Amino acid sequence: MLKEERQRAILNEVALHNRVLLTDIAETLDVSIDTVRRDVKELDADNKLRKVHGGAISLGFTSHSARNENIYALDEKIKIAEKAMSLLKDGGVIFIDGGTTCLEMARLLPVNLQLTCFTLSLPVAFELLAKPNVEVIFIGGNISKDAQISIGPNAIHQLSEIKVDYSFIGTGYVDSLYGLTEFDWDIVQLKKAVIKASKKTVLLCISEKLNSQHRYKTCDINAINTIVTELDPENNLLNLFRDHDIRLL
């Protein structure tokens, strides 16, 4: 595989999943970790991604100070966020996860809608502060510099003491058989706590992530009440999820 092809494949993986590990890329491309490390270093120097310890993250995942044009599949994520609005009601208590799709949801919340919203994402919290009728409650803990979210036992403990009507979460990988998975063990523990703290859990997910999986399991697919994608709910790509007791939007 030529270097240009490798780097294009790396950028595609980073764009889709926001964060990737060098070891995973090396295995997928069947090249050495040193080769991948060099490619990632070059892409970082060209300002196409950000190199972090053991992996890489997308530029759209790291900068939320203004409207970010680096967000992958932005139109699809806006469509997902617009669909999620139909689940909100005045006076509701919700949780909004970190990640680019959830950030679009926070941006699109109607200014006249009264909500109590928990989040552990700094970018989401700052976006919610612009909504005059939303009470924002931040779940604190150690801050992940890469994901800009609270992680660790303090955050998990705080989540154990609440119960929200809906949690709106993202995921790195989702499969109809294996459920939701991630490569980051700390993120998995957080998402487990969020699901436990929710009466209903809504997955916001672009269709490219469907039928993918990684090493650490967040939950079975049946732990999700609603899946929101940019697709029409009757699209054949959703057939495998239709077999489960899950609402599709």
SULHU-V13979 format. One record per residue. N is the residue number from 1. PHI is phi in degrees with one decimal (999 if undefined). OMEGA is omega in degrees with one decimal (* if undefined). Layout:
# SULHU-V13979
N & PHI & OMEGA
N & PHI & OMEGA
This chain:
# SULHU-V13979
1 & 999 & 179.4
2 & -68.9 & -178.4
3 & -58.4 & -179.6
4 & -61.8 & 178.6
5 & -67.5 & 178.4
6 & -59.5 & -175.5
7 & -67.4 & 175.6
8 & -64.7 & 178.0
9 & -65.2 & 178.0
10 & -62.3 & -180.0
11 & -62.6 & 178.3
12 & -63.8 & 179.8
13 & -65.1 & 179.9
14 & -65.5 & -179.7
15 & -63.5 & -176.7
16 & -72.2 & -171.9
17 & -103.5 & 179.9
18 & 71.6 & 180.0
19 & -136.2 & 177.7
20 & -138.4 & 177.0
21 & -100.2 & 177.7
22 & -59.1 & -178.5
23 & -62.7 & 179.6
24 & -67.8 & 179.5
25 & -63.0 & -179.9
26 & -59.8 & 179.7
27 & -66.5 & -179.1
28 & -62.9 & -177.2
29 & -88.8 & -179.4
30 & 57.7 & 175.6
31 & -132.8 & -179.1
32 & -76.2 & 176.5
33 & -62.8 & 178.0
34 & -60.7 & 177.4
35 & -63.7 & 179.3
36 & -64.1 & 179.9
37 & -59.5 & 178.1
38 & -64.6 & 179.2
39 & -62.3 & -179.1
40 & -64.3 & 178.5
41 & -63.0 & 177.9
42 & -64.9 & -179.5
43 & -66.0 & 175.3
44 & -65.0 & 179.6
45 & -63.2 & 178.1
46 & -85.5 & 178.6
47 & 60.3 & 178.0
48 & -105.1 & 173.8
49 & -158.4 & 176.5
50 & -118.0 & 177.9
51 & -78.8 & 175.2
52 & -128.4 & -177.7
53 & -59.2 & 175.9
54 & 80.5 & -177.0
55 & -173.8 & -179.7
56 & -151.6 & 176.7
57 & -130.8 & -177.7
58 & -76.0 & 177.7
59 & -65.7 & 179.1
60 & -67.3 & -179.2
61 & -88.5 & -171.2
62 & -109.9 & -174.7
63 & -130.9 & -178.3
64 & -127.1 & -175.9
65 & -70.0 & 177.8
66 & -146.3 & 177.7
67 & -58.0 & -169.0
68 & -99.3 & -179.0
69 & -80.3 & 179.9
70 & -86.3 & -176.6
71 & -69.5 & -178.4
72 & -71.2 & 176.4
73 & 51.8 & -174.9
74 & -60.9 & -179.2
75 & -60.2 & 179.1
76 & -65.3 & -179.4
77 & -69.2 & 175.1
78 & -64.9 & 178.9
79 & -61.8 & 177.6
80 & -62.1 & -179.9
81 & -62.4 & 178.6
82 & -63.6 & 177.7
83 & -63.1 & -177.5
84 & -63.5 & -180.0
85 & -57.6 & -177.0
86 & -66.4 & -178.3
87 & -91.2 & -174.3
88 & -91.7 & 177.9
89 & -134.5 & 176.5
90 & -53.7 & 177.6
91 & 83.4 & -178.1
92 & -72.2 & 175.6
93 & -118.3 & -173.3
94 & -131.7 & 172.2
95 & -124.9 & 174.3
96 & -118.5 & -176.9
97 & -74.3 & 171.6
98 & -82.3 & 179.5
99 & 105.8 & -170.9
100 & -70.6 & 179.0
101 & -68.3 & 177.8
102 & -65.1 & 177.1
103 & -65.5 & 176.0
104 & -64.0 & 176.9
105 & -62.2 & 178.8
106 & -60.3 & 179.7
107 & -64.0 & -172.9
108 & -88.5 & 179.6
109 & -56.4 & 179.1
110 & -60.6 & -176.1
111 & -68.1 & -178.6
112 & -93.1 & -178.0
113 & -84.1 & 179.7
114 & -92.3 & -177.6
115 & -143.7 & 161.6
116 & -108.2 & -173.9
117 & -125.7 & 172.2
118 & -91.4 & 172.7
119 & -156.3 & 172.7
120 & -116.3 & -179.1
121 & -102.0 & 177.2
122 & -61.3 & 178.5
123 & -60.0 & 178.5
124 & -64.2 & -179.9
125 & -60.2 & 179.4
126 & -64.0 & 178.2
127 & -66.3 & -178.8
128 & -68.5 & 179.5
129 & -62.6 & 178.1
130 & -82.3 & -179.6
131 & -97.2 & -171.1
132 & -64.3 & -176.0
133 & -106.1 & 178.1
134 & -108.6 & 172.3
135 & -84.9 & -174.6
136 & -102.0 & 177.3
137 & -120.5 & -175.8
138 & -92.5 & 174.7
139 & -83.7 & -173.6
140 & -93.2 & 179.5
141 & 164.0 & 172.5
142 & -67.7 & -177.2
143 & -93.9 & 173.2
144 & -75.6 & -178.9
145 & -67.7 & 179.7
146 & -73.8 & -175.2
147 & -88.9 & -179.1
148 & 57.3 & 176.8
149 & -130.8 & 173.6
150 & -76.4 & 176.6
151 & -135.1 & 173.7
152 & 97.4 & -172.5
153 & -64.1 & 179.0
154 & -62.6 & 178.7
155 & -64.4 & 179.9
156 & -64.1 & 178.7
157 & -63.1 & 179.6
158 & -61.9 & 177.8
159 & -64.4 & -179.6
160 & -69.3 & -176.1
161 & -104.8 & 179.2
162 & -127.1 & 172.7
163 & -144.0 & -177.5
164 & -101.9 & 178.0
165 & -66.5 & 179.3
166 & -134.8 & 165.0
167 & -111.6 & 177.2
168 & -110.2 & -172.4
169 & -123.8 & 170.5
170 & -108.3 & 176.5
171 & -155.2 & 175.5
172 & -77.4 & -172.7
173 & -147.2 & 177.6
174 & -146.7 & -178.1
175 & -141.8 & -176.3
176 & -66.7 & 178.8
177 & -95.9 & -174.0
178 & -91.6 & 179.3
179 & 78.4 & -178.8
180 & -92.9 & 178.7
181 & -138.0 & 178.1
182 & -143.3 & 172.4
183 & -97.7 & -175.4
184 & -106.8 & -177.4
185 & -61.6 & 179.7
186 & -62.3 & 179.4
187 & -66.0 & 177.9
188 & -59.9 & -179.5
189 & -63.0 & 177.2
190 & -63.4 & -177.3
191 & -65.8 & 174.8
192 & -59.6 & 179.9
193 & -65.9 & 178.6
194 & -64.0 & -179.3
195 & -62.0 & 178.9
196 & -64.9 & -178.2
197 & -87.0 & -172.4
198 & -119.6 & 171.6
199 & -68.2 & 176.6
200 & -138.9 & -179.3
201 & -114.4 & -178.8
202 & -114.1 & 177.7
203 & -95.6 & 174.2
204 & -100.2 & -167.7
205 & -152.0 & 173.5
206 & -69.3 & -170.6
207 & -65.6 & 179.4
208 & -63.1 & -179.9
209 & -86.1 & -179.4
210 & -64.6 & 178.1
211 & 63.0 & 173.3
212 & -128.0 & -178.0
213 & -151.3 & 176.4
214 & -137.4 & -165.4
215 & -84.3 & -174.2
216 & -108.3 & -173.8
217 & -91.3 & 174.9
218 & -84.2 & -178.3
219 & -168.0 & 169.8
220 & -69.3 & -178.6
221 & -63.2 & -178.4
222 & -72.7 & 174.1
223 & -75.2 & 178.9
224 & -94.1 & 179.4
225 & -86.5 & -176.5
226 & -140.2 & 172.2
227 & -114.2 & 178.9
228 & -113.3 & 174.0
229 & -122.2 & 175.7
230 & -80.2 & -176.6
231 & -80.6 & 167.9
232 & -64.7 & -177.1
233 & -57.2 & -179.4
234 & -91.1 & -178.7
235 & -59.8 & -177.6
236 & -62.4 & 178.3
237 & -63.7 & -179.2
238 & -97.9 & -175.1
239 & -58.2 & -178.7
240 & -65.8 & 178.0
241 & -84.5 & -179.7
242 & -67.9 & 179.5
243 & -70.7 & 179.5
244 & -100.4 & -179.2
245 & -80.4 & -176.2
246 & -128.2 & 175.0
247 & -79.8 & 179.9
248 & -112.4 & 177.6
249 & -119.8 & *
